[in-house]
Amino acid sequence: MNPDRTARPAEPSSAIHLKGRTIPLAAGESVLEGLERAGIEAPSGCRAGTCCKCMLQGEDPPAMSQRSLRPTLRAQGFFLACQAYPIGTLELSSGEAPEPIDTVIQSVEAVAPDVARILLRPEDSFAFRPGQYLDVLHPSGALRSYSIASLPSDQVLELHVRRIANGLVSSWIHEQNEGQRVQIRGPFGQCFHVADDEQKRLLLVGAGTGLAPLLGIARDALEQGHKGSIKLVHGGLQPDRLYMRPQLSELAETWPNLEVEHCVLREATEQEHEGPLDQVAIRLAGSLENTRAFLCGDAEIVRLLQRSLFLAGISSAEMFADPFSPASP
Ligand SMILES: Cc1cc2nc3c(=O)[nH]c(=O)nc-3n(C[C@H](O)[C@H](O)[C@H](O)COP(=O)(O)OP(=O)(O)OC[C@H]3O[C@@H](n4cnc5c(N)ncnc54)[C@H](O)[C@@H]3O)c2cc1C
């Protein structure tokens, strides 16, 4: 029971709607209390908006029930059920995994010795935020995640897939041809741009195919009118591992607030900075004041970036990361 409820004015006809069932809420009753009264199992903990165990997803939840959540969660309709006192009917998400949909391969283009840029045309509606990821379904039933580099307005899903030696799904998708069908499921993930402060500096750092979500996030921010500086640092072992440089240069020429930098661990030419990606990124960023960071790619490198950027002054609330962890066997 919320301690404030006696002070809360009675709200007209509040209800929640879940899987075809409407549950009316009594005056001053939270969504969590309403679910429990209706006999619907709902996880909960502190009931004070702190532990977040009662987090649910819905359509336009009350702003008060979202205020302690990260902006990406707010943008996806997540809220704390113990803090939610809706006015009108709040539609709750069923929490079920999205159904797979068919896509048709538009192209598979080699952009580096081991990386293909794959364009998929969805045959059904597929709403996503650039930078989120989807699961590709292999005919064996295996699922692998790949990040989305394109914008919804592109009408195709752009993936950058690195072929892993003996890798089941990455090798298979590299060998697919134009016109073949691939099933996908999603989208998933919290690593995307939210236009809550157009002056914020954005620092995007990624290794290898970590470029895919970063490209999507950078383009999305620019298209949404972001005014603050956007610095994208793409890292790789050596220069030939850095791909799509012409496209990145073209993007940086089009948008004056976007800067693209390249970083390698060895054999740098005058086109790249040499050194560990975390140190180079921090040096190139200059000031980290009012900065939001997006970190993507190899899981170990992402962990290193998170640690180094935190120590350099970026709070964990302003860090959005997608570590590309291998699928469990
Ligand atoms: C959120 C998320 C987003 C991702 N986005 C992308 C993306 O945009 N582009 C992309 O290329 N990949 C991405 N990945 C990784 C991808 O999901 C697969 O793990 C990868 O393609 C390998 O799958 P596979 O079936 O080819 O290899 P598997 O059959 O799963 O593995 C074969 C062998 O290779 C090893 N292995 C797997 N991955 C690696 C690796 N990276 N380095 C060395 N050995 C490895 C495995 O441990 C295993 O021994 C992402 C992963 C996650 C979790």
The ligand as a Tripos MOL2 file, in Angstrom:
@<TRIPOS>MOLECULE
LIG
   53    58     1     0     0
SMALL
NO_CHARGES

@<TRIPOS>ATOM
      1 C1         23.4490   -7.7570  -28.3270 C.3       1 LIG1
      2 C2         24.3700   -8.3760  -29.3630 C.ar      1 LIG1
      3 C3         24.5680   -7.7430  -30.5750 C.ar      1 LIG1
      4 C4         25.4410   -8.2910  -31.5080 C.ar      1 LIG1
      5 N1         25.6430   -7.6290  -32.6800 N.ar      1 LIG1
      6 C5         26.4990   -8.1270  -33.5870 C.ar      1 LIG1
      7 C6         26.7520   -7.4320  -34.8260 C.ar      1 LIG1
      8 O1         26.1720   -6.3710  -35.0990 O.2       1 LIG1
      9 N2         27.6410   -7.9640  -35.6870 N.ar      1 LIG1
     10 C7         28.3110   -9.1570  -35.4270 C.ar      1 LIG1
     11 O2         29.1100   -9.5870  -36.2650 O.2       1 LIG1
     12 N3         28.0700   -9.8390  -34.2680 N.ar      1 LIG1
     13 C8         27.1860   -9.3710  -33.3570 C.ar      1 LIG1
     14 N4         26.9420  -10.0700  -32.2040 N.ar      1 LIG1
     15 C9         27.5560  -11.4150  -32.0320 C.3       1 LIG1
     16 C10        26.6640  -12.4680  -32.7290 C.3       1 LIG1
     17 O3         25.4130  -12.5280  -32.0480 O.3       1 LIG1
     18 C11        27.2410  -13.8890  -32.7220 C.3       1 LIG1
     19 O4         27.6490  -14.2240  -31.4130 O.3       1 LIG1
     20 C12        28.4140  -14.0540  -33.6760 C.3       1 LIG1
     21 O5         28.0260  -13.7180  -34.9930 O.3       1 LIG1
     22 C13        28.9160  -15.5060  -33.6580 C.3       1 LIG1
     23 O6         27.8610  -16.3650  -33.9760 O.3       1 LIG1
     24 P1         28.1190  -17.7140  -34.8180 P.3       1 LIG1
     25 O7         26.8570  -18.5020  -34.8120 O.co2     1 LIG1
     26 O8         28.7360  -17.4220  -36.1270 O.co2     1 LIG1
     27 O9         29.2390  -18.4440  -33.9490 O.3       1 LIG1
     28 P2         28.9580  -19.6200  -32.8670 P.3       1 LIG1
     29 O10        28.5570  -20.8350  -33.6040 O.co2     1 LIG1
     30 O11        28.0430  -19.0730  -31.8110 O.co2     1 LIG1
     31 O12        30.3930  -19.7940  -32.2340 O.3       1 LIG1
     32 C14        31.4140  -20.5980  -32.8570 C.3       1 LIG1
     33 C15        32.6650  -20.5340  -31.9850 C.3       1 LIG1
     34 O13        33.2330  -19.2250  -32.0740 O.3       1 LIG1
     35 C16        33.3300  -18.6320  -30.7760 C.3       1 LIG1
     36 N5         32.9890  -17.2090  -30.9320 N.ar      1 LIG1
     37 C17        31.7650  -16.6550  -31.0030 C.ar      1 LIG1
     38 N6         31.8550  -15.3250  -31.1580 N.ar      1 LIG1
     39 C18        33.1570  -15.0260  -31.1820 C.ar      1 LIG1
     40 C19        33.9170  -13.8390  -31.3200 C.ar      1 LIG1
     41 N7         33.3130  -12.6510  -31.4460 N.pl3     1 LIG1
     42 N8         35.2610  -13.9120  -31.3380 N.ar      1 LIG1
     43 C20        35.8900  -15.0970  -31.2260 C.ar      1 LIG1
     44 N9         35.2380  -16.2770  -31.0770 N.ar      1 LIG1
     45 C21        33.9070  -16.2510  -31.0590 C.ar      1 LIG1
     46 C22        32.3010  -19.3760  -29.9200 C.3       1 LIG1
     47 O14        32.6490  -19.3220  -28.5540 O.3       1 LIG1
     48 C23        32.3750  -20.7700  -30.4970 C.3       1 LIG1
     49 O15        33.4570  -21.4810  -29.9730 O.3       1 LIG1
     50 C24        26.0960   -9.5330  -31.2500 C.ar      1 LIG1
     51 C25        25.8680  -10.1740  -30.0250 C.ar      1 LIG1
     52 C26        25.0260   -9.6160  -29.0950 C.ar      1 LIG1
     53 C27        24.8070  -10.3290  -27.7850 C.3       1 LIG1
@<TRIPOS>BOND
     1     1     2 1
     2     2     3 ar
     3     2    52 ar
     4     3     4 ar
     5     4     5 ar
     6     4    50 ar
     7     5     6 ar
     8     6     7 ar
     9     6    13 1
    10     7     8 2
    11     7     9 ar
    12     9    10 ar
    13    10    11 2
    14    10    12 ar
    15    12    13 ar
    16    13    14 ar
    17    14    15 1
    18    14    50 ar
    19    15    16 1
    20    16    17 1
    21    16    18 1
    22    18    19 1
    23    18    20 1
    24    20    21 1
    25    20    22 1
    26    22    23 1
    27    23    24 1
    28    24    25 2
    29    24    26 1
    30    24    27 1
    31    27    28 1
    32    28    29 2
    33    28    30 1
    34    28    31 1
    35    31    32 1
    36    32    33 1
    37    33    34 1
    38    33    48 1
    39    34    35 1
    40    35    36 1
    41    35    46 1
    42    36    37 ar
    43    36    45 ar
    44    37    38 ar
    45    38    39 ar
    46    39    40 ar
    47    39    45 ar
    48    40    41 1
    49    40    42 ar
    50    42    43 ar
    51    43    44 ar
    52    44    45 ar
    53    46    47 1
    54    46    48 1
    55    48    49 1
    56    50    51 ar
    57    51    52 ar
    58    52    53 1
@<TRIPOS>SUBSTRUCTURE
     1 LIG1         1 GROUP 0 **** ****
